[in-house]
């Protein structure tokens, strides 16, 4: 057994972890990063959920399925004719896997370029030692004078319906479906559910979404959410709100879901495959937090202050494993800020200007407060909207669904929130972030 000492040891190489490690190395720290993700060949696959089974592969499939839908429904309007349109799901999935591997390899290259020592395996605390903390990874022991925990999150399972990644799928299995299912069920109308539902609907699946909440996309501005709901239903998504899911039975050829609808009626949904997207939980399994007295909250998240400091001197935590939205770019900002704070600088994250995006069609993006939040806070504000129907660029694209909505202080005109549903919302929201931040 060997022991190696570093200025900084980062546990986890997702967006928060690998960014923290690289920035720490750039600032002069002797840095190590530990990560246990494996590719299909058993080799290292840094990048966490985002790169391996989240943001990156889902965007690859969304792009492929959008091309397919445009070819089948929109090209004719542009004078482009196609015959015998088909989809090769195996090739589509292969392209997705290639994109993921390119990103994995890119992170490993950045580690090498910035002289970050990478260790493949699960990192767990052993003990507090003089001048730092001992962390185990396989047969090796690392001592970090400072430690950053960035272990991410895992999908929440539905009680009584464990993920088998064949019939009952998490986000991971939803990205690996080998052929287009005739009937696809989704429990949870959140970001993951809507994006994956959009992929397979575009490719020909009949998609039914069951959501327990009485409102659609409760975190989104209500006016924007209603516009999005209308668009999704028009596309063919069947969305049922206010349902209570009962027994889920898995058979050889499909899944049956018993549920109570919003009116109290007993219903049964039978599908070929079921995607469960009812949230995620902080991942501290195997971290051995008790060995050093690292404080967790009732959800299993690591307790941190506004600067991502834990209750232990020299131990920090970022990303999904702490409070706040589980967003890759939020984790990245925290990773940079922590590295800079360790170096005595003033790293800062403005959580009020962290944007959200749902990559459906139409896309949904927002930053800042919703109209519901402003009303609840008693803030005096004014609202303005502009429909894409009246926008020349949207008309030229042939995509006029949706609107842009601004919320501003009634007296000072300070921008309090910007909400978009429509074409290229994911790109347009960046301009709003800049306007609010500067």
C-alpha positions as CSV (number, residue, x, y, z in Angstrom):
1,X,0.0,0.0,0.0
2,X,1.4,3.4,-1.0
3,X,0.6,6.8,0.4
4,X,0.8,9.9,-1.7
5,X,0.4,13.5,-0.4
6,X,-1.3,16.3,-2.4
7,X,-2.2,19.9,-1.7
8,X,-5.7,19.1,-3.0
9,X,-7.6,15.9,-3.4
10,X,-10.9,16.0,-5.4
11,X,-13.3,13.1,-5.0
12,X,-15.4,12.9,-8.2
13,X,-14.7,14.0,-11.7
14,X,-18.1,15.3,-12.8
15,X,-18.5,18.9,-13.9
16,X,-17.9,20.2,-10.4
17,X,-15.0,17.9,-9.6
18,X,-12.9,17.9,-12.7
19,X,-13.3,21.7,-13.0
20,X,-12.2,22.2,-9.4
21,X,-9.2,19.9,-9.9
22,X,-8.1,21.7,-13.1
23,X,-8.5,25.2,-11.6
24,X,-6.7,24.2,-8.5
25,X,-3.8,22.9,-10.5
26,X,-3.7,26.1,-12.6
27,X,-3.4,28.0,-9.3
28,X,-0.3,26.1,-8.3
29,X,-1.7,23.3,-6.2
30,X,-0.4,19.7,-6.5
31,X,-3.8,18.2,-7.3
32,X,-5.3,14.7,-7.5
33,X,-8.7,13.7,-8.8
34,X,-10.5,10.4,-8.0
35,X,-13.3,9.0,-10.1
36,X,-15.0,5.6,-10.4
37,X,-17.1,6.0,-13.6
38,X,-16.3,3.2,-16.1
39,X,-16.9,2.9,-19.8
40,X,-18.2,-0.3,-21.4
41,X,-14.6,-1.6,-21.6
42,X,-14.0,-1.0,-17.9
43,X,-11.7,2.0,-18.5
44,X,-12.0,5.4,-16.8
45,X,-14.9,7.6,-18.0
46,X,-14.5,11.0,-16.2
47,X,-17.3,13.6,-16.6
48,X,-19.9,12.2,-14.1
49,X,-23.6,11.9,-14.8
50,X,-23.5,14.9,-17.2
51,X,-21.0,13.5,-19.6
52,X,-21.9,9.8,-19.3
53,X,-25.6,9.5,-18.8
54,X,-27.0,13.0,-18.6
55,X,-26.5,16.3,-20.5
56,X,-24.2,15.1,-23.2
57,X,-25.7,11.8,-24.4
58,X,-29.2,13.2,-24.1
59,X,-28.4,16.2,-26.2
60,X,-26.9,13.9,-28.8
61,X,-30.1,11.9,-29.0
62,X,-32.2,15.0,-28.9
63,X,-30.3,16.3,-31.9
64,X,-30.6,13.1,-33.9
65,X,-34.3,12.8,-33.2
66,X,-34.9,16.4,-34.0
67,X,-33.2,15.9,-37.4
68,X,-35.5,12.9,-38.0
69,X,-38.6,14.9,-37.1
70,X,-37.6,17.9,-39.3
71,X,-36.9,15.6,-42.2
72,X,-40.3,14.0,-41.9
73,X,-42.4,17.0,-41.1
74,X,-40.6,20.3,-41.9
75,X,-38.4,19.8,-44.9
76,X,-41.3,19.8,-47.4
77,X,-42.2,23.4,-46.4
78,X,-38.7,24.4,-47.5
79,X,-39.0,22.7,-50.8
80,X,-36.9,19.7,-49.8
81,X,-38.4,16.3,-50.8
82,X,-37.4,13.0,-49.2
83,X,-38.5,9.4,-49.9
84,X,-38.3,6.3,-47.8
85,X,-37.2,8.1,-44.6
86,X,-35.9,5.7,-42.0
87,X,-34.1,5.7,-38.7
88,X,-31.2,3.5,-37.7
89,X,-31.4,3.4,-33.9
90,X,-28.2,1.4,-33.6
91,X,-26.2,4.0,-35.5
92,X,-27.9,6.8,-33.6
93,X,-26.9,5.2,-30.3
94,X,-23.4,4.6,-31.6
95,X,-23.0,8.2,-32.5
96,X,-24.2,9.2,-29.0
97,X,-21.5,6.8,-27.5
98,X,-18.8,8.3,-29.7
99,X,-19.7,11.8,-28.5
100,X,-19.6,10.7,-24.9
101,X,-16.1,9.1,-25.4
102,X,-14.8,12.2,-27.0
103,X,-15.8,14.1,-23.9
104,X,-14.3,11.5,-21.6
105,X,-11.0,11.6,-23.5
106,X,-11.1,15.4,-23.5
107,X,-11.2,15.5,-19.7
108,X,-8.4,13.0,-19.4
109,X,-6.3,15.2,-21.8
110,X,-7.1,18.3,-19.7
111,X,-5.9,16.5,-16.6
112,X,-2.6,15.6,-18.3
113,X,-2.2,19.1,-19.7
114,X,-2.7,20.7,-16.3
115,X,-0.7,18.1,-14.4
116,X,-3.7,16.7,-12.4
117,X,-2.9,13.2,-11.1
118,X,-5.9,11.0,-11.9
119,X,-6.9,7.9,-9.9
120,X,-9.5,5.5,-11.2
121,X,-11.7,4.1,-8.4
122,X,-14.0,5.0,-5.6
123,X,-12.7,7.6,-3.2
124,X,-13.6,7.3,0.5
125,X,-12.4,9.0,3.7
126,X,-10.2,6.9,6.0
127,X,-9.3,9.4,8.8
128,X,-8.3,12.9,9.6
129,X,-4.5,13.0,9.8
130,X,-2.0,15.7,10.7
131,X,-2.3,18.4,8.2
132,X,-5.1,17.0,6.2
133,X,-7.3,13.9,5.4
134,X,-6.5,10.4,4.3
135,X,-8.5,9.1,1.4
136,X,-8.6,5.6,0.1
137,X,-8.8,4.7,-3.6
138,X,-8.4,1.0,-4.3
139,X,-5.1,-0.2,-2.7
140,X,-3.7,3.4,-2.6
141,X,-3.9,6.0,0.1
142,X,-3.9,9.7,-0.7
143,X,-3.5,12.5,1.8
144,X,-5.0,15.8,0.9
145,X,-4.2,18.9,2.8
146,X,-7.6,20.1,1.4
147,X,-10.3,17.9,0.0
148,X,-13.2,18.7,-2.4
149,X,-16.1,16.3,-2.4
150,X,-17.9,16.3,-5.8
151,X,-19.6,12.9,-5.8
152,X,-22.8,14.0,-7.6
153,X,-26.2,12.4,-7.4
154,X,-28.1,9.2,-8.3
155,X,-31.6,8.8,-9.7
156,X,-34.4,8.3,-7.2
157,X,-36.2,4.9,-7.6
158,X,-39.9,4.4,-7.4
159,X,-40.8,2.4,-4.4
160,X,-41.7,-1.1,-5.5
161,X,-40.3,-0.7,-9.0
162,X,-36.5,-0.9,-8.8
163,X,-34.5,0.0,-11.9
164,X,-33.6,-3.0,-14.0
165,X,-32.6,-0.8,-17.0
166,X,-34.5,-3.1,-19.3
167,X,-38.2,-2.5,-18.6
168,X,-38.0,0.0,-15.8
169,X,-35.4,2.7,-16.8
170,X,-33.5,5.5,-15.1
171,X,-31.9,8.2,-17.2
172,X,-29.1,5.7,-18.0
173,X,-31.4,3.0,-19.4
174,X,-33.5,5.6,-21.3
175,X,-30.4,6.5,-23.3
176,X,-29.8,2.9,-24.3
177,X,-33.2,1.7,-25.6
178,X,-32.2,-0.5,-28.6
179,X,-35.3,0.0,-30.7
180,X,-38.2,2.4,-30.7
181,X,-40.9,1.2,-28.3
182,X,-44.4,1.2,-29.5
183,X,-45.7,2.5,-26.1
184,X,-43.5,4.4,-23.6
185,X,-44.5,5.5,-20.2
186,X,-42.8,8.2,-18.1
187,X,-43.4,8.8,-14.4
188,X,-42.3,12.4,-13.7
189,X,-42.7,15.4,-16.0
190,X,-39.4,17.0,-15.1
191,X,-36.4,17.9,-17.2
192,X,-35.2,14.3,-17.8
193,X,-38.7,12.9,-18.4
194,X,-39.7,15.5,-20.9
195,X,-36.4,15.4,-22.8
196,X,-36.4,11.6,-23.1
197,X,-40.1,11.6,-23.9
198,X,-39.4,14.0,-26.7
199,X,-36.6,11.8,-28.1
200,X,-38.7,8.7,-28.4
201,X,-41.9,10.5,-29.4
202,X,-40.1,12.0,-32.4
203,X,-38.9,8.6,-33.4
204,X,-42.4,7.2,-33.3
205,X,-43.3,6.0,-29.8
206,X,-46.6,6.7,-28.2
207,X,-45.6,8.5,-25.0
208,X,-47.7,8.9,-21.8
209,X,-46.4,11.1,-19.0
210,X,-47.7,10.6,-15.4
211,X,-47.0,13.5,-13.1
212,X,-48.0,13.6,-9.4
213,X,-48.1,17.4,-9.1
214,X,-51.3,19.2,-10.1
215,X,-49.4,21.7,-12.2
216,X,-47.1,21.3,-15.1
217,X,-43.5,22.3,-14.5
218,X,-44.1,23.9,-11.2
219,X,-40.6,25.5,-11.0
220,X,-41.2,27.3,-14.3
221,X,-43.1,30.6,-14.7
222,X,-46.7,29.6,-14.9
223,X,-47.5,31.4,-18.2
224,X,-44.4,29.8,-19.9
225,X,-45.3,26.4,-18.5
226,X,-48.9,26.6,-19.9
227,X,-47.5,27.6,-23.3
228,X,-45.1,24.6,-23.2
229,X,-47.8,22.2,-22.1
230,X,-50.0,23.3,-25.0
231,X,-47.2,22.7,-27.5
232,X,-46.3,19.3,-26.1
233,X,-49.9,18.0,-26.2
234,X,-50.2,19.3,-29.7
235,X,-47.1,17.2,-30.7
236,X,-48.7,14.1,-29.3
237,X,-47.4,13.7,-25.8
238,X,-50.1,12.5,-23.4
239,X,-49.6,14.3,-20.1
240,X,-51.7,13.4,-17.0
241,X,-51.3,15.7,-14.0
242,X,-52.2,15.2,-10.4
243,X,-52.0,11.4,-10.5
244,X,-51.1,9.0,-7.7
245,X,-49.1,6.0,-8.9
246,X,-49.9,2.7,-7.3
247,X,-48.6,-0.8,-8.1
248,X,-46.1,-1.2,-10.9
249,X,-45.9,-4.7,-12.4
250,X,-43.1,-5.8,-14.6
251,X,-43.6,-8.6,-17.1
252,X,-41.5,-10.2,-19.8
253,X,-43.1,-8.1,-22.5
254,X,-43.9,-4.8,-20.7
255,X,-44.9,-2.9,-17.7
256,X,-48.3,-2.1,-16.2
257,X,-48.9,0.9,-14.0
258,X,-51.9,1.2,-11.8
259,X,-52.7,4.8,-10.9
260,X,-55.4,7.1,-9.7
261,X,-56.1,10.1,-11.9
262,X,-56.8,13.7,-10.9
263,X,-60.5,13.0,-10.6
264,X,-60.0,9.9,-8.3
265,X,-60.6,7.3,-11.0
266,X,-58.7,4.1,-11.1
267,X,-56.6,3.7,-14.2
268,X,-54.2,1.2,-15.7
269,X,-51.4,2.1,-18.2
270,X,-49.7,-0.6,-20.1
271,X,-46.4,0.2,-21.8
272,X,-43.4,-1.6,-23.4
273,X,-41.0,0.4,-21.3
274,X,-41.2,2.8,-18.3
275,X,-38.8,5.7,-17.6
276,X,-38.9,6.8,-14.0
277,X,-37.7,10.4,-13.5
278,X,-38.9,11.5,-10.1
279,X,-35.8,13.4,-9.0
280,X,-32.3,12.6,-7.8
281,X,-30.6,12.1,-4.5
282,X,-27.2,13.2,-3.3
283,X,-24.6,10.5,-3.7
284,X,-22.6,9.9,-0.5
285,X,-22.7,6.1,-0.6
286,X,-19.2,4.8,0.1
287,X,-17.8,8.2,0.9
288,X,-17.4,7.0,4.6
289,X,-18.3,10.5,5.8
290,X,-18.5,9.2,9.4
291,X,-14.8,8.4,9.5
292,X,-14.0,12.1,9.6
293,X,-17.2,13.5,11.0
294,X,-18.4,15.1,7.8
295,X,-21.9,16.5,8.4
296,X,-24.8,15.4,6.2
297,X,-28.4,16.7,6.2
298,X,-31.6,14.6,6.3
299,X,-31.5,14.1,2.5
300,X,-27.9,12.8,2.7
301,X,-26.5,16.0,1.2
302,X,-23.3,17.4,2.5
303,X,-24.0,20.5,4.6
304,X,-22.1,23.6,3.3
305,X,-22.2,27.3,3.8
306,X,-22.5,29.9,1.1
307,X,-18.9,29.4,0.2
308,X,-19.1,25.6,-0.1
309,X,-17.2,25.0,3.1
310,X,-18.3,22.0,5.2
311,X,-18.2,21.6,8.9
312,X,-14.6,20.3,8.6
313,X,-11.7,22.7,8.1
314,X,-10.1,22.1,4.7
315,X,-13.0,20.0,3.3
316,X,-15.3,21.5,0.7
317,X,-18.2,20.2,-1.3
318,X,-19.8,21.2,-4.6
319,X,-22.4,20.2,-7.2
320,X,-25.3,17.8,-6.8
321,X,-24.1,16.5,-3.4
322,X,-24.8,19.9,-1.8
323,X,-27.8,22.2,-1.6
324,X,-29.2,24.0,-4.6
325,X,-30.2,23.0,-8.1
326,X,-28.7,19.9,-9.6
327,X,-27.2,21.6,-12.7
328,X,-23.9,20.8,-14.3
329,X,-23.0,24.5,-14.9
330,X,-23.9,25.4,-11.3
331,X,-21.4,22.7,-10.2
332,X,-18.8,24.0,-12.5
333,X,-19.1,27.5,-11.1
334,X,-18.8,26.2,-7.6
335,X,-15.8,24.2,-8.5
336,X,-14.0,27.2,-9.9
337,X,-15.0,29.3,-6.9
338,X,-13.8,26.8,-4.3
339,X,-10.4,26.4,-6.1
340,X,-10.0,30.2,-6.0
341,X,-11.0,30.4,-2.4
342,X,-8.4,27.8,-1.5
343,X,-5.8,30.0,-3.2
344,X,-6.9,33.0,-1.1
345,X,-8.9,34.6,-3.9
346,X,-12.5,35.7,-3.9
347,X,-14.3,33.1,-5.9
348,X,-18.0,33.8,-6.0
349,X,-21.2,32.2,-7.5
350,X,-24.3,34.3,-8.1
351,X,-27.1,31.8,-7.7
352,X,-29.6,34.4,-8.9
353,X,-28.2,34.3,-12.4
354,X,-27.8,30.5,-12.8
355,X,-29.9,29.7,-15.9
356,X,-32.1,26.6,-16.4
357,X,-32.8,25.0,-19.8
358,X,-35.1,22.1,-20.9
359,X,-34.0,20.9,-24.3
360,X,-37.4,20.0,-25.7
361,X,-39.0,21.4,-28.7
362,X,-39.9,24.1,-28.1
363,X,-37.0,24.7,-25.8
364,X,-37.7,26.2,-22.3
365,X,-35.1,28.4,-20.6
366,X,-35.2,30.9,-17.7
367,X,-33.1,32.8,-15.3
368,X,-34.1,34.7,-12.2
369,X,-37.5,34.8,-10.5
370,X,-40.8,33.7,-11.8
371,X,-44.0,35.7,-11.6
372,X,-45.3,33.4,-8.9
373,X,-42.2,34.0,-6.8
374,X,-42.5,37.8,-7.2
375,X,-46.1,37.8,-6.2
376,X,-45.4,35.6,-3.1
377,X,-42.6,38.0,-2.1
378,X,-44.9,41.0,-2.5
379,X,-42.5,42.6,-5.0
380,X,-43.9,45.3,-7.1
381,X,-43.0,44.4,-10.7
382,X,-44.0,44.8,-14.3
383,X,-44.1,42.1,-17.0
384,X,-43.8,42.2,-20.7
385,X,-44.0,39.4,-23.3
386,X,-43.3,39.1,-27.0
387,X,-44.5,36.2,-29.1
388,X,-42.2,34.4,-31.6
389,X,-45.2,34.5,-34.0
390,X,-44.3,38.2,-34.5
391,X,-40.6,37.6,-34.9
392,X,-39.1,37.7,-38.4
393,X,-36.3,35.3,-37.6
394,X,-38.7,32.8,-36.1
395,X,-40.9,33.1,-39.2
396,X,-37.9,32.4,-41.4
397,X,-37.1,29.3,-39.4
398,X,-40.7,28.1,-39.6
399,X,-40.8,27.8,-35.9
400,X,-43.0,30.4,-34.3
401,X,-44.2,28.6,-31.1
402,X,-43.8,30.4,-27.8
403,X,-42.7,33.7,-26.4
404,X,-40.2,35.7,-24.4
405,X,-41.2,37.1,-21.0
406,X,-39.4,39.8,-19.0
407,X,-40.1,40.6,-15.4
408,X,-38.6,43.9,-14.0
409,X,-38.8,46.0,-10.9
410,X,-41.7,48.5,-11.3
411,X,-39.7,51.5,-10.3
412,X,-36.0,50.8,-11.2
413,X,-36.5,48.6,-14.2
414,X,-34.0,46.1,-12.7
415,X,-34.4,42.8,-14.6
416,X,-35.7,40.2,-12.1
417,X,-36.4,37.3,-14.4
418,X,-36.4,36.3,-18.1
419,X,-38.4,33.3,-19.3
420,X,-38.4,31.9,-22.8
421,X,-40.3,29.1,-24.5
422,X,-39.6,28.7,-28.2
423,X,-36.8,28.2,-30.8
424,X,-33.2,28.6,-29.6
425,X,-34.2,29.5,-26.1
426,X,-31.1,27.7,-24.8
427,X,-28.9,30.2,-26.7
428,X,-31.1,33.3,-26.1
429,X,-31.1,32.9,-22.4
430,X,-27.3,33.6,-22.2
431,X,-28.0,37.2,-23.2
432,X,-30.5,37.6,-20.4
433,X,-27.9,36.2,-17.9
434,X,-25.4,38.8,-19.0
435,X,-28.0,41.5,-18.7
436,X,-28.8,40.5,-15.2
437,X,-25.3,39.8,-14.0
438,X,-23.7,43.0,-15.3
